[in-house]
Amino acid sequence: MEQQSTPQETTPQQEDQKSEQPPTSNAEFAYVKMTIKDKGDIIIELNLKEAPKTSENFIKLVKDGFYDGIRFHRVVPDFVAQAGDPQSKTLPIDDPRLGTGGPGYTIKFEPNPLKHTRGAIGMARTPDPDSAGSQFYICLKDLPQLDGNYVIFGRVVEGMEVVDRIVKGDTIVKAELIPTWKPKPKSESKSQ
């Protein structure tokens, strides 16, 4: 199996059986809370309108507990923090096989107008555009050279200061779908 990755730095669901919509007050977005061990929580807003199939896949994996216990196996400063390889639960963090694992299936490339801005969430893949499965990355800064080449399906709306502290080997303790999200008042967010 080929290594799942973002490009090199040098190159440009269901809550119940009746409904396929994730529980949210706004049908265009769904929210996932991800707890990073010893770092804190991040809130990810999934864009159901622009990336419905990719978001649906991520929601399914979250609901199945797939990301719980997975480690960030790739962190490149000023580029991306990447996780989603189930092998990271058992293999040593420097094992060369990390970055090759997935959920046992792949999803189709889903072109959309979303951009690689700081905090954007994208799907990692092999050179085959239809090879993404479970590995995702968070942009640590704006990366316009990646626009159109990888599927962006959401963004971090809270906890970017947590993302900035992620290092290779950090663990996702729990990922869970949350019904709604509201920005914290400025005084609360500054006290963290």
C-alpha positions in Angstrom: 0.0 0.0 0.0 1.3 3.5 -0.8 2.0 6.1 1.8 -0.9 8.4 2.4 0.2 12.0 2.6 -0.4 15.5 1.7 1.9 16.7 -1.1 5.5 17.4 -0.3 6.1 20.9 1.0 7.7 21.7 -2.2 4.8 20.9 -4.5 2.1 23.4 -5.4 -23.6 8.8 10.0 -26.2 8.5 10.9 -27.4 9.4 14.5 -30.3 7.0 14.0 -31.4 4.6 11.3 -34.1 7.1 10.0 -31.9 10.0 9.2 -28.7 10.4 7.2 -28.2 14.0 8.4 -26.0 14.5 11.4 -27.6 16.2 14.4 -27.1 19.9 13.9 -29.2 23.0 14.0 -27.8 24.1 10.6 -28.0 21.6 7.7 -24.9 23.1 6.1 -22.5 22.3 8.9 -21.8 19.6 11.5 -19.4 19.9 14.4 -16.9 17.5 15.9 -15.1 17.9 19.2 -11.7 16.3 19.2 -9.8 16.0 22.6 -6.0 15.9 22.2 -4.3 14.2 25.2 -2.7 16.8 27.6 -3.4 19.6 25.1 -7.1 20.3 25.1 -10.1 20.3 22.7 -10.5 21.5 19.2 -13.9 22.0 17.5 -14.0 21.2 13.8 -16.8 22.6 11.6 -17.6 20.2 8.7 -18.9 21.8 5.5 -21.8 19.5 4.5 -22.8 21.7 1.6 -19.4 21.9 -0.2 -18.0 18.5 0.7 -21.0 16.3 1.6 -19.5 12.8 0.9 -16.2 13.6 2.5 -17.9 15.1 5.6 -20.3 12.1 5.7 -17.3 9.7 5.7 -15.6 11.7 8.5 -18.8 11.7 10.6 -19.2 7.9 10.1 -15.6 7.3 11.3 -16.2 9.6 14.3 -19.4 7.9 15.3 -17.7 4.5 15.0 -14.9 5.6 17.4 -12.3 5.2 14.7 -10.2 8.2 15.7 -10.2 7.5 19.4 -6.7 6.6 20.4 -5.1 7.5 17.1 -1.9 9.6 17.2 -0.7 12.4 15.0 2.0 10.6 12.9 3.1 13.6 10.9 3.6 17.2 12.0 5.5 19.6 9.7 5.9 23.1 11.2 4.3 25.8 9.1 2.6 23.1 7.0 0.3 20.4 8.4 -0.5 18.2 11.4 -1.7 14.8 10.1 -3.6 11.9 11.8 -6.0 9.2 10.9 -3.8 6.1 10.4 -5.2 3.3 12.6 -1.7 1.7 12.7 -0.6 4.7 14.9 -2.5 3.0 17.8 0.0 0.1 17.9 3.1 0.9 15.9 6.1 2.9 17.2 5.6 6.6 16.2 8.7 6.5 13.9 7.7 3.3 12.1 7.9 3.8 8.3 4.6 2.1 7.9 2.8 5.0 9.6 0.9 7.0 7.0 -0.1 3.9 5.0 -3.1 2.8 7.0 -6.8 3.5 6.5 -10.3 2.3 7.2 -10.2 -0.5 4.6 -11.9 1.5 1.9 -11.4 4.7 -0.1 -13.6 7.5 -1.1 -13.9 9.5 -4.3 -12.2 12.9 -4.8 -14.8 15.6 -4.1 -13.7 18.9 -5.8 -15.0 22.0 -4.2 -14.2 25.7 -3.8 -12.9 25.5 -0.2 -9.3 26.7 0.3 -6.3 25.6 2.2 -6.4 28.4 4.8 -4.9 28.2 8.3 -7.1 25.7 10.3 -8.6 24.1 7.2 -9.2 20.3 7.4 -8.3 18.2 4.3 -8.1 14.6 3.4 -4.7 13.0 2.9 -4.3 10.6 0.1 -1.8 8.8 -2.2 -1.1 10.2 -5.7 -4.4 8.7 -6.8 -7.1 11.4 -6.1 -9.6 8.7 -5.2 -7.4 7.1 -2.5 -8.5 9.0 0.7 -10.0 7.1 3.5 -9.5 8.2 7.1 -6.3 10.3 7.2 -6.8 14.0 7.5 -4.6 17.0 8.0 -5.0 20.4 9.6 -3.3 23.4 7.8 -1.0 25.2 10.2 -0.9 28.2 7.8 -2.4 29.3 4.5 -1.3 26.8 1.8 -2.8 28.1 -1.5 -0.4 25.9 -3.5 -2.5 22.9 -2.4 -5.9 24.4 -3.5 -7.8 22.1 -5.8 -5.4 19.1 -5.4 -6.8 17.9 -2.1 -10.3 17.9 -0.6 -10.9 20.5 2.1 -14.0 19.5 4.0 -14.0 21.7 7.1 -12.1 24.0 9.4 -11.1 24.4 13.0 -13.4 26.9 14.6 -12.1 26.7 18.1 -8.8 25.5 19.6 -6.3 26.5 17.0 -4.0 27.3 19.9 -4.3 23.6 20.7 -3.5 22.6 17.1 -0.4 24.8 17.2 0.9 22.8 20.2 0.4 19.4 18.6 3.6 17.4 18.1 4.3 14.0 16.4 2.9 11.3 18.7 0.1 13.3 20.3 -3.0 11.2 20.8 -6.7 11.9 19.9 -8.3 10.7 23.1 -11.8 11.1 21.8 -13.6 12.5 18.7 -17.3 13.0 19.0 -20.1 14.6 17.0 -21.6 17.6 18.9 -25.1 18.9 18.0 -24.3 22.6 17.9 -21.4 25.0 18.4 -21.3 28.7 19.4 -18.2 30.8 19.6 -17.0 31.4 23.1 -17.2 35.0 24.2 -13.8 36.8 23.7 -13.1 36.9 27.5 -13.5 33.1 27.8 -11.3 32.2 24.8 -8.5 34.5 26.0 -8.3 32.9 29.4 -7.3 29.5 28.0 
